Amino acid sequence: MNALAAHDLHSLADLLGQWGYARSHAPRILREFYDASGQHTPRHPSFGPRLCHRLSETFPVLTSEVVGRHVSQDGTTKLLIGLHDGKIVESVLMPAHRPDRAAGCLSSQVGCAMGCDFCASTRNGFVRNLESHEIVEQFLFLKTVSEAQGRRLRSLVFMGMGEPLLNLDNVLSAIRRIADPAMGALGWRQVTVSTVGIVPGINRLIEADLNIHLAVSLHAPDDETRSRLIPVNRRWPIREIIDATRRFAEQTGRIPTIEYTMLSGVNDSEAQAGQLVHLLSDLRAHVNLIPYNAIGAGLSGVNYARPSADRMLAFLSILQTAGVVAHFRETRGDDVAAACGQLAGQGA
């Protein structure tokens, strides 16, 4: 698949050299491409008409397209993005509290193989990995929508459809293009990669040394509960995941986030809050408590529910009293199935 979003400075320079053009054109071509959010083929006058024609012939503007859009009452925008093979993924743009900023959520796979019982992305199973340029193009679509709203896309999280660490080569390649000042220019520290706990992937993320953030979807403080919710816990239990998360924190200097979706009667008891405190006693982390967003019955047939406000506040109080840095994630876009756990590639 010919895609300008698939190239970095080196690969594009090599291609230009093969065509007989100056390799030095590559930085300007890519800057123009990203500055325009991929809306047109680069055509700077310095390229000359022959190179401009070669670029437009070789590269379609983008290989994917927005095929649906749903806007929440709170301003969150969910994009349904159609890929070249007819598959669909979803990306989300969330307006920040500052009127000039927004945050984006990207998908890394079509579908998901993790089987998390409270998440809609896994309902139809795993279909395929996204190519790196398909991930980059999600960023460009969100950037376009953000700019149209008078906002700057300030940060990105890989918390959409799929498990990013099971598509890590493509995810890292995409991050390099999105964050690099010579291309997407988002900035390394503005990117967070979320995982359900793929320990070898966390180790590879450490080795990549990209100065990005890590979020770990824990969702339970004990292996018995977590294995019911997240089947992959049987392969990498909680202690191994916490150890890998600690290594990430120690070797990168980045404070990880622990994500914890609160499910009534499942993982929201005061005793479980105490277990979580103990589990994190030797890990400097930030706990992000996520009120459950309804998706209907999970794969197991269980219909989960959000705990009462009092119960969630009691859980939070135990964490904070023990010195754990924790807060609730604000629910955004749930009226258009754009909130955490609701993305399924099917629209609202």
Secondary structure, 3 states (H helix, E strand, C coil): CCCHHHCCHHHHHHHHHHHCCCHHHHHHHHHHHHHCCCCCCCCCHHHCHHHHHHHHHHCCCCCCEEEEEEECCCCCEEEEEECCCCCEEEEEEEECCCCCEEEEECCCEEECCCCCCCCHHHCCCEEEECCHHHHHHHHHHHHHHHHHCCCEEEEEEECCCCCHHHHHHHHHHHHHHHHCCCCCCCCHHHEEEEECCCHHHHHHHHHHCCCCEEEEECCCCCHHHHHHHCHHHHCCCHHHHHHHHHHHHHHHCCCCEEEEEECCCCCCCHHHHHHHHHHCCCCCCEEEEEECCCCCECCCCCECCCCCHHHHHHHHHHHHHCCCEEEECCCCCHHHCCCCCCCCCCCC
